[in-house]
Amino acid sequence: MKLRTAFVILIAVNLLLASCGTPQPAPQPAVSPLTTKVSPLASPLLPATANVVPFQLDRPILPDATEVRGSGPAGVPIYVADVTFMGEPLGTGTIGADGKFVVKVPPLADGHRIGVALGILDGTRWKPEDFYQQGYYGPDAMQAPQVGFFHDTVMVGK
């Protein structure tokens, strides 16, 4: 009787596992700090085009700096955040027609990682998907869990 019970339990477990299908990793939230759209790391990459300009922070960024400079696609709204402090907003701006930006920020703390992400695109000609190509990623692009996707990041310090 015990053998029969064990066999029935084994069959039930196998049926349960089979009904679940192949185990897949749980989808991770991948959102920009300012939008609920899916990030580039969660989407297939699009073919590269000649007009792709990466978002890039100027380096180095020194402690106590009160502005962040960089470059990227002209006219795109951006968001600068303290990645170390869970995406704490530091400032916003728009990349100029020359492809450069300067965003005023509170004095930056040594050893903090800051990042640049897409700003609010509502009312513009762009949508987040327009920037999913890897060519838009700066040298230290990253997905910060529970914070968002940053097209480039840099550690503040000498």
Summary of the structure (lengths in Angstrom):
residues: 158
radius of gyration: 21.9
end to end distance: 73.5
largest distance: 80.9
contacts: 446
relative contact order: 0.24
helix: 18%
strand: 27%
